[in-house]
Amino acid sequence: MLDINIIRGKMALASAGLKKRNIENADDLLNKLVALDDTRKRVQTILDEKLARTNALSKQIGELFKSGKRDEAEILRQESVDLKEEVSQLQDEQLKVLQNLEEELLQIPNIPHESVPLGKTPEDNEVVRKWGEFPVLASDNDLPHWDLAKKFGIFDLELGVKLTGAGFPVYTGKGAQLQRGLINFFLTQATNAGYKEVIPPLLVNETSARATGQLPDKEGQMYEMKEDPYFLIPTAEVPITNMFRGELVEEKDLPIRLTGYTPCFRREAGSYGAHVRGLNRLHQFDKIEIVQIAHPDKSYEVLEEMVAHVESLVKALELPYRVLRLCGGDLGFTSTLTYDIEVYSAAQKRWLEVSSISNFETYQTKRLMLRYKDVDGNRKLANTLNGSALALPRILAALIENNQEPDGIRMPKAIQSFVGFDKLS
């Protein structure tokens, strides 16, 4: 959530940032926020004056009663009763204004970083760099991963439909072994890089979902419990980041690095077509998340470090990839700057997104009230960042497509000890 004081102090910057997100009525939205804040300030000023007068009257009344001036005391006591009624009404008005202001702020996305390119669609994202050569597959050996799954018994989409519904695959045999090995590999690499592993709950309450920005922005994409006030997590970012909700950390402890593996659950409403076939778009999938809580002065250095970590994973898997800087129109609601990493699928002949790494600056920590105490004892909002390291479905898809051979699927050397075989056959 944006800070209203930052909006007031940097109105032109906030307006330009929202327009970069292609929000045409940005000025109207910001002016509405300022007007609400003006009302809040006006009510607060009157309330403070009334409270001060109430306190003063209380002292006067006490003194008059002590000195025997009962009639004068009774006159002031009636004024005090009337003032208390006014104070109560003002407090109710103040609460409503604060709630309206907060709800309006929740509807405003984060201000993009100055490096975010202009654009409206994913086609406008900026390619930062590429790595690797595209695999050349034999014409009779270029099956997409959904056909490879049937050929080698890796996963079963139809069985998932039987058990649950579309978008819930069942991994079988060496496919399950490969899935487990990749999870272990990614977690090991993360802990070796200094991330502390946690196993968080898969269900969170509304406060947690709101604190990291899933609510109200992504409410339609989350699975909500009917009988209990919980949501299935769309990413481990939600519970891991919320571990520090309301916390005050020491500056010397920054950055805090955390990682966790969880299944992730997303409704993906409205996702249809050939581009979401197979593992390309699922309702349940496995992902390893990396999260950092960083000093505001160093969060963009941390972002680049996190991108480099994810790149090292994809290189180890020997998958050609590219790094994209997302344009304003494709930027996530809570992010100031996001890098996507896409791997090339040789059989599908297209790029597949496997990771997004983002800096949220203080957008989440304002909701979380996650602060750090600097060396002078001042309490300031920290910055939060997170990224996929990695999401498994499309990684697995590209891995088996790019390494398919007539008699099986070759495993990259880096993961052979983790998956327990050098060829899936």
DAHUZI-V572757 format. One record per residue. NEAR is the number of other ideal C-beta (glycine too) atoms within 10 Angstrom. Layout:
near
NEAR
NEAR
This chain:
near
20
21
14
19
9
14
20
14
10
14
15
8
13
21
18
14
22
23
16
21
21
14
18
9
11
18
14
10
17
21
13
15
22
14
12
19
19
12
16
17
11
12
18
14
10
15
17
11
11
18
15
10
15
15
12
12
17
14
9
16
19
11
11
18
15
9
10
9
14
11
8
14
19
13
13
17
17
10
15
19
10
10
17
14
10
14
16
11
12
18
14
10
16
16
11
12
19
15
10
15
18
13
11
16
18
15
12
21
20
25
22
23
18
11
10
24
17
13
18
12
10
14
9
14
22
15
10
13
9
12
13
15
8
11
18
7
17
9
5
7
10
16
17
20
26
19
14
22
23
13
13
19
15
25
26
18
19
11
13
19
14
11
11
13
10
13
20
17
28
16
20
16
13
21
21
14
17
25
20
15
19
22
17
16
22
29
18
12
21
23
13
9
17
12
23
12
13
16
10
20
14
15
16
22
14
14
13
22
24
19
25
25
24
23
17
13
16
17
14
10
15
18
15
14
10
4
5
9
10
17
23
18
26
21
22
27
30
25
23
22
28
23
17
21
16
10
14
12
15
10
14
9
10
20
19
18
21
23
24
23
19
21
13
23
22
20
17
14
7
7
15
8
8
8
11
14
14
22
25
21
18
24
19
17
19
21
24
27
29
27
27
26
27
24
16
15
9
14
23
18
12
19
23
12
18
26
18
12
21
24
18
13
25
24
15
15
23
17
26
20
23
18
21
21
18
23
23
20
19
20
24
16
16
22
24
26
22
24
23
23
27
23
24
21
24
19
21
21
12
12
19
22
15
27
28
19
26
24
25
25
25
23
25
27
24
19
20
26
14
24
19
24
15
13
8
6
6
10
10
13
18
26
27
27
28
27
25
26
27
27
22
25
24
25
24
26
25
29
25
28
28
24
21
26
12
7
8
17
22
18
24
17
10
14
21
15
13
18
19
13
16
13
13
22
11
